[in-house]
Amino acid sequence: MNKRDLAQQAATGNGEFRTKAVRAGHHRTGEGEHAEAVFMTSSFCFPDAESAKAAFVDDSGDNVYSRFDNPTVQAFEERLAALEGADRCVATASGMAATLALGMAHLQAGDRVVCSQAVFGSTLNLWTKYFGKFGVEIVTVDPFDLSAWESALSDNTRLAYLESPTNPRCEVVDIAAVAERVHAVGAKLVVDNCFCTPALQRPLELGADMVSHSATKFLDGQGRAVGGAICGSDEDIEPIYLFMRSGGPTMSAFNAWVFLKGLETLDIRMRAQCATALEVARWLDGQPQVKQVFYSGLPEHPSHELAKRQQSDFGAVLSFEVQGGQAGAWSVINATELVSLTGNLGDTRTTITHPSTTTHGRLSEDQRQAAGIQPGLIRLSIGLEEASDLIADLSKGLAAL
């Protein structure tokens, strides 16, 4: 290994964030390639039977099969782990696959999961409708009420799960305070870091045990591929890897390569998108058709001070409630022309959606109310367009009211 390769390897451990984002996990194959190689192969060959046995049975470290052992996927895992400050990462086929693998690895019948009420609709459905029917007890709580966490946490609690900021109201949960209470009963805290990414927030430094991601969102940043990941200590991630190896919710090599490219620009994208989000939020806050803006960058937002302590910026997602309920929200959305009407977020193109009839549409009305999702609520994920163009487009939407 030459000095350049050694320097690149060192970046995984001690480099600054932007250096890790472009260098960590890049192990050249010997061909001298500058960009990471894409290993589009289902399996790997061995020089002899002894080597095959060593790889399959003795864990020699040689690659075996791309369901669990692909160098491009491993490069993405190493890079994301370095950015999150984790020992290890497992990449999966989607963000929901990461949550599935988490539960399958760490839960059994009789265990309890305490989950925030304010999470992605599919996350809540996965816990309650699927793990619940196999004897796992699911308790949902107001994530901002520490006494609610204390009441719900019990000796049989194995996992606690939250998002911060929340989807779609962008409220901030005190991760350190929740972690303290979760650890008091010997449970593990898992934080979905999809909205902030490690560019803005590192939950492991705040006391979380594991961090989950939908890599589909800001980690990719351009709406190109679907994937997920979960990061943490070797002890916590090993059983997840073993489930992934057997169960097969695997990230493809090509998608891993796409995400590697996305991580390279993560920091500069997030900083630019945060700045535009704040500008748009301030403008929305002054519009008479808007009842309330949910963005922690606004000083009057109840999470503003906590977000300043817990995050390095306020994020690129915001939501706002308009007059007229669902009909009003649909009128605004339908009158816009520039922004993309889609349920995805974290793109270079600004997206707009109506949470109560899309991303959270399969929840019960009681569940939506518990999460504060009103019929007039609209979610924006700010991209890289000029703020003035976004404001002009939203003006057309609000004029429809």
C-alpha positions as CSV (number, residue, x, y, z in Angstrom):
1,M,0.0,0.0,0.0
2,N,1.5,3.3,-1.0
3,K,1.4,6.6,0.9
4,R,-1.6,7.9,-0.9
5,D,-3.6,4.7,-0.1
6,L,-2.5,5.0,3.5
7,A,-3.6,8.6,3.7
8,Q,-7.0,7.7,2.2
9,Q,-7.4,4.9,4.7
10,A,-6.6,7.3,7.6
11,A,-9.4,9.6,6.4
12,T,-11.9,7.1,7.5
13,G,-11.0,7.6,11.2
14,N,-9.7,11.1,11.7
15,G,-10.6,13.3,8.7
16,E,-12.9,16.3,8.7
17,F,-16.5,15.7,7.5
18,R,-16.0,16.7,3.9
19,T,-12.8,14.7,3.6
20,K,-14.5,11.6,4.9
21,A,-17.4,12.2,2.5
22,V,-15.2,11.8,-0.5
23,R,-12.4,9.5,0.8
24,A,-13.7,7.1,3.4
25,G,-14.3,3.6,2.3
26,H,-12.5,3.9,-1.0
27,H,-10.2,0.9,-1.4
28,R,-8.7,0.7,-4.8
29,T,-8.7,-2.7,-6.5
30,G,-5.2,-2.5,-7.9
31,E,-6.2,-1.0,-11.3
32,G,-5.6,2.5,-10.0
33,E,-9.2,3.7,-10.5
34,H,-9.9,7.2,-9.2
35,A,-13.6,6.7,-8.6
36,E,-15.0,3.7,-6.7
37,A,-15.5,0.6,-8.7
38,V,-18.9,-0.9,-9.2
39,F,-18.9,-4.7,-8.6
40,M,-21.8,-5.9,-10.7
41,T,-21.4,-9.5,-9.9
42,S,-23.6,-12.0,-8.0
43,S,-20.7,-14.1,-6.6
44,F,-16.9,-14.2,-6.3
45,C,-14.4,-16.9,-7.4
46,F,-11.7,-18.6,-5.4
47,P,-8.3,-19.9,-6.5
48,D,-8.8,-23.3,-4.8
49,A,-11.2,-25.3,-2.6
50,E,-9.2,-24.5,0.5
51,S,-9.8,-20.7,-0.1
52,A,-13.5,-21.3,-0.7
53,K,-13.9,-23.2,2.5
54,A,-12.0,-20.5,4.4
55,A,-14.3,-17.8,3.1
56,F,-17.6,-19.7,3.6
57,V,-16.9,-21.4,7.0
58,D,-13.9,-19.7,8.6
59,D,-14.8,-16.0,7.7
60,S,-11.4,-15.4,6.1
61,G,-12.7,-12.0,4.9
62,D,-12.7,-12.9,1.2
63,N,-15.8,-11.9,-0.8
64,V,-18.4,-14.7,-1.2
65,Y,-21.8,-13.5,-2.5
66,S,-23.2,-10.1,-3.2
67,R,-26.3,-10.7,-1.0
68,F,-24.1,-9.9,1.9
69,D,-20.5,-9.4,0.6
70,N,-20.2,-6.8,-2.1
71,P,-17.2,-4.4,-2.1
72,T,-19.1,-1.4,-3.5
73,V,-21.8,-1.8,-0.8
74,Q,-19.1,-2.2,1.8
75,A,-17.5,1.1,0.6
76,F,-20.8,2.9,1.1
77,E,-21.2,1.3,4.5
78,E,-17.7,2.4,5.6
79,R,-18.2,5.9,4.4
80,L,-21.6,6.4,6.1
81,A,-20.3,4.9,9.3
82,A,-17.4,7.3,9.3
83,L,-19.7,10.3,8.8
84,E,-22.0,9.2,11.6
85,G,-19.1,8.4,13.9
86,A,-20.2,4.7,14.1
87,D,-18.2,1.5,14.3
88,R,-20.1,-0.1,11.6
89,C,-23.0,0.2,9.1
90,V,-25.3,-2.2,7.3
91,A,-26.8,-1.1,4.0
92,T,-30.2,-2.3,2.9
93,A,-32.6,-2.3,0.0
94,S,-34.6,0.6,1.4
95,G,-35.1,2.7,4.5
96,M,-38.0,0.5,5.5
97,A,-35.8,-2.6,5.0
98,A,-33.4,-1.1,7.5
99,T,-36.1,-0.8,10.1
100,L,-37.3,-4.3,9.3
101,A,-33.8,-5.7,9.8
102,L,-33.4,-3.8,13.0
103,G,-36.6,-5.3,14.5
104,M,-35.9,-8.8,13.2
105,A,-32.4,-8.8,14.7
106,H,-33.2,-7.2,18.1
107,L,-36.7,-8.3,19.0
108,Q,-38.6,-11.4,20.0
109,A,-42.1,-12.2,21.2
110,G,-42.7,-10.5,24.6
111,D,-40.4,-7.5,23.9
112,R,-41.7,-4.0,23.9
113,V,-40.9,-1.2,21.4
114,V,-41.6,2.4,22.5
115,C,-42.1,4.5,19.3
116,S,-42.7,8.1,18.8
117,Q,-46.1,9.0,17.5
118,A,-44.5,11.5,15.1
119,V,-42.7,9.1,12.6
120,F,-43.1,8.3,9.0
121,G,-46.4,6.5,8.3
122,S,-44.9,3.3,7.0
123,T,-42.6,3.1,10.0
124,L,-45.6,3.2,12.4
125,N,-47.4,0.6,10.3
126,L,-44.4,-1.7,10.2
127,W,-44.2,-1.7,14.0
128,T,-47.9,-1.9,14.8
129,K,-49.3,-4.1,12.0
130,Y,-46.5,-6.5,11.5
131,F,-44.2,-6.8,14.5
132,G,-47.3,-6.5,16.7
133,K,-48.9,-9.6,15.3
134,F,-45.9,-11.7,16.2
135,G,-46.1,-10.9,19.9
136,V,-44.0,-7.7,20.1
137,E,-45.7,-5.0,22.2
138,I,-45.8,-1.6,20.5
139,V,-46.4,1.5,22.6
140,T,-46.5,4.9,21.0
141,V,-45.8,8.1,22.9
142,D,-45.7,11.9,22.4
143,P,-42.0,12.3,21.6
144,F,-41.8,15.7,23.3
145,D,-43.2,14.6,26.6
146,L,-40.4,13.1,28.7
147,S,-42.8,11.8,31.3
148,A,-44.6,9.9,28.6
149,W,-41.4,8.2,27.7
150,E,-40.8,7.3,31.3
151,S,-44.2,5.9,31.7
152,A,-44.0,3.7,28.6
153,L,-40.5,2.4,29.2
154,S,-40.4,-0.9,31.1
155,D,-38.2,-3.8,31.9
156,N,-39.2,-5.6,28.8
157,T,-38.5,-2.7,26.5
158,R,-35.8,-3.6,24.0
159,L,-36.0,-0.7,21.5
160,A,-37.1,2.9,21.5
161,Y,-37.5,4.6,18.2
162,L,-37.9,8.3,17.2
163,E,-37.3,10.7,14.3
164,S,-35.8,14.1,14.8
165,P,-36.8,16.4,13.2
166,T,-40.2,14.8,12.8
167,N,-42.0,14.1,9.6
168,P,-43.9,16.2,8.5
169,R,-44.1,18.9,11.2
170,C,-40.3,19.3,11.5
171,E,-40.4,19.4,15.3
172,V,-37.2,18.5,17.2
173,V,-37.0,15.8,19.9
174,D,-34.5,16.1,22.7
175,I,-32.4,13.0,21.8
176,A,-30.0,13.2,24.8
177,A,-32.9,13.4,27.3
178,V,-34.8,10.5,25.7
179,A,-31.6,8.4,25.5
180,E,-31.0,8.9,29.3
181,R,-34.4,7.5,30.0
182,V,-34.2,4.7,27.5
183,H,-30.8,3.6,28.9
184,A,-32.2,3.6,32.5
185,V,-34.3,0.5,31.6
186,G,-31.5,-1.2,29.6
187,A,-33.0,-0.5,26.2
188,K,-31.5,0.8,23.0
189,L,-32.4,4.1,21.4
190,V,-32.7,4.2,17.6
191,V,-32.9,7.6,15.8
192,D,-34.0,8.1,12.2
193,N,-31.6,10.8,11.0
194,C,-33.1,11.1,7.5
195,F,-34.0,14.8,7.7
196,C,-30.7,16.1,9.1
197,T,-28.2,13.5,7.9
198,P,-24.8,13.4,9.7
199,A,-24.0,16.7,7.9
200,L,-26.3,18.5,10.4
201,Q,-26.8,16.1,13.3
202,R,-25.0,13.1,14.8
203,P,-27.3,11.2,17.1
204,L,-24.7,8.8,18.4
205,E,-22.9,11.7,19.9
206,L,-26.1,12.7,21.7
207,G,-26.6,9.3,23.3
208,A,-28.4,7.2,20.6
209,D,-27.3,3.6,20.2
210,M,-28.2,3.3,16.5
211,V,-29.0,5.6,13.6
212,S,-31.3,4.6,10.7
213,H,-31.5,6.2,7.2
214,S,-33.5,6.2,4.1
215,A,-30.6,6.7,1.8
216,T,-33.2,7.5,-0.9
217,K,-33.5,11.0,0.5
218,F,-30.7,13.5,1.2
219,L,-27.9,10.9,1.2
220,D,-28.5,10.4,-2.5
221,G,-29.8,13.9,-2.9
222,Q,-31.0,13.6,-6.5
223,G,-33.9,11.1,-6.4
224,R,-32.0,8.4,-8.4
225,A,-32.1,5.3,-6.2
226,V,-33.8,3.6,-3.3
227,G,-31.8,2.3,-0.3
228,G,-31.4,2.3,3.5
229,A,-28.8,1.9,6.2
230,I,-28.4,1.5,9.9
231,C,-25.3,2.5,11.9
232,G,-24.0,1.8,15.4
233,S,-21.5,-0.2,17.4
234,D,-20.1,-3.6,16.3
235,E,-22.2,-5.2,19.0
236,D,-25.5,-3.7,17.9
237,I,-24.9,-4.0,14.1
238,E,-23.6,-7.6,14.0
239,P,-27.0,-9.2,14.6
240,I,-28.5,-6.9,11.9
241,Y,-25.9,-7.9,9.5
242,L,-26.6,-11.6,10.2
243,F,-30.3,-11.1,9.6
244,M,-29.5,-9.2,6.3
245,R,-27.2,-12.1,5.3
246,S,-29.9,-14.6,5.8
247,G,-33.0,-12.6,5.0
248,G,-31.6,-10.8,2.0
249,P,-33.0,-7.2,2.1
250,T,-29.8,-6.2,0.3
251,M,-28.6,-3.0,-1.3
252,S,-27.6,-3.4,-4.9
253,A,-24.0,-2.6,-5.9
254,F,-25.1,0.0,-8.4
255,N,-27.3,1.8,-5.9
256,A,-24.4,1.8,-3.4
257,W,-22.3,3.5,-6.0
258,V,-24.9,6.1,-6.6
259,F,-25.1,6.8,-2.8
260,L,-21.3,7.0,-2.6
261,K,-21.5,9.8,-5.2
262,G,-24.3,11.4,-3.3
263,L,-22.3,11.5,0.0
264,E,-19.5,13.4,-1.8
265,T,-21.7,16.5,-2.1
266,L,-23.8,16.0,1.0
267,D,-22.4,18.8,3.1
268,I,-22.4,21.5,0.5
269,R,-25.9,20.5,-0.7
270,M,-27.3,20.5,2.8
271,R,-25.9,23.9,3.6
272,A,-27.3,25.5,0.5
273,Q,-30.7,23.9,0.9
274,C,-30.9,25.0,4.6
275,A,-30.2,28.6,3.6
276,T,-33.0,28.5,1.0
277,A,-35.4,26.7,3.4
278,L,-35.0,29.5,6.0
279,E,-35.7,32.2,3.3
280,V,-38.8,30.4,2.1
281,A,-40.0,29.8,5.7
282,R,-39.6,33.4,6.6
283,W,-41.6,34.4,3.5
284,L,-44.4,31.9,4.2
285,D,-44.6,33.1,7.8
286,G,-45.7,36.5,6.5
287,Q,-48.5,35.3,4.2
288,P,-52.1,35.8,5.3
289,Q,-53.3,32.5,3.8
290,V,-50.8,30.6,6.0
291,K,-52.0,29.7,9.4
292,Q,-48.7,28.4,10.7
293,V,-45.2,27.5,9.5
294,F,-43.3,24.5,11.0
295,Y,-39.6,25.1,10.7
296,S,-37.2,25.2,13.6
297,G,-35.1,27.9,12.0
298,L,-37.8,30.4,12.9
299,P,-37.2,31.9,16.3
300,E,-40.8,31.5,17.4
301,H,-40.8,27.8,16.6
302,P,-41.0,25.8,19.9
303,S,-38.0,23.7,18.9
304,H,-35.8,26.6,17.9
305,E,-33.4,26.6,20.9
306,L,-33.2,22.9,21.1
307,A,-32.4,22.7,17.3
308,K,-29.6,25.3,17.8
309,R,-28.0,23.0,20.4
310,Q,-28.6,19.7,18.8
311,Q,-28.1,20.4,15.1
312,S,-25.6,22.5,13.2
313,D,-28.3,23.9,10.9
314,F,-32.1,23.7,10.7
315,G,-32.6,21.4,7.8
316,A,-34.1,21.6,4.3
317,V,-37.7,20.4,5.1
318,L,-40.5,22.6,6.3
319,S,-44.3,22.4,6.5
320,F,-47.0,24.9,6.7
321,E,-50.8,24.8,7.3
322,V,-53.1,26.9,5.0
323,Q,-56.6,28.1,5.4
324,G,-59.4,25.9,4.1
325,G,-58.3,22.4,5.3
326,Q,-57.7,19.7,2.7
327,A,-59.5,21.6,-0.1
328,G,-57.3,24.6,0.5
329,A,-54.1,22.6,0.6
330,W,-55.0,20.8,-2.6
331,S,-55.7,24.2,-4.3
332,V,-52.3,25.5,-3.3
333,I,-50.5,22.3,-4.5
334,N,-52.4,22.1,-7.8
335,A,-51.7,25.8,-8.6
336,T,-47.9,25.5,-8.3
337,E,-46.0,24.8,-11.5
338,L,-42.3,24.6,-10.7
339,V,-42.1,22.4,-7.6
340,S,-42.5,18.6,-8.0
341,L,-45.6,17.0,-6.6
342,T,-44.2,13.8,-5.1
343,G,-43.9,12.0,-1.8
344,N,-40.1,11.8,-1.9
345,L,-37.9,14.4,-0.2
346,G,-34.2,15.3,-0.1
347,D,-33.9,16.0,-3.8
348,T,-32.0,18.8,-5.6
349,R,-35.5,19.6,-6.9
350,T,-38.0,21.0,-4.5
351,T,-40.9,18.7,-3.7
352,I,-44.3,19.3,-2.3
353,T,-46.8,16.9,-0.8
354,H,-50.0,16.7,1.2
355,P,-49.1,14.4,4.1
356,S,-52.5,13.5,5.4
357,T,-53.5,11.9,2.0
358,T,-50.1,10.6,0.9
359,T,-47.2,9.8,3.1
360,H,-49.4,9.4,6.2
361,G,-52.6,8.6,4.4
362,R,-52.7,5.0,5.6
363,L,-52.7,6.0,9.2
364,S,-55.9,6.2,11.2
365,E,-57.4,9.6,11.8
366,D,-56.5,9.2,15.5
367,Q,-52.9,8.5,14.6
368,R,-52.7,11.5,12.3
369,Q,-54.2,13.7,15.0
370,A,-51.7,12.4,17.5
371,A,-48.9,13.3,15.1
372,G,-50.4,16.8,14.6
373,I,-51.1,16.2,10.9
374,Q,-54.0,18.5,9.9
375,P,-55.8,18.4,6.6
376,G,-54.5,21.8,5.7
377,L,-50.8,20.8,6.2
378,I,-48.4,20.9,3.2
379,R,-44.8,19.7,3.3
380,L,-41.9,21.2,1.3
381,S,-38.5,19.6,0.8
382,I,-36.3,22.5,-0.5
383,G,-33.9,21.8,-3.3
384,L,-31.2,23.8,-5.0
385,E,-33.4,26.2,-7.0
386,E,-33.2,30.0,-6.4
387,A,-35.3,31.0,-3.4
388,S,-37.0,33.8,-5.5
389,D,-38.2,31.2,-8.0
390,L,-39.7,29.0,-5.3
391,I,-41.4,31.9,-3.6
392,A,-42.8,33.0,-7.0
393,D,-44.2,29.5,-7.6
394,L,-45.7,29.3,-4.0
395,S,-47.2,32.7,-4.5
396,K,-49.2,31.2,-7.4
397,G,-50.3,28.4,-5.1
398,L,-51.4,30.7,-2.3
399,A,-53.2,33.0,-4.8
400,A,-55.5,30.0,-5.5
401,L,-57.0,30.5,-2.1
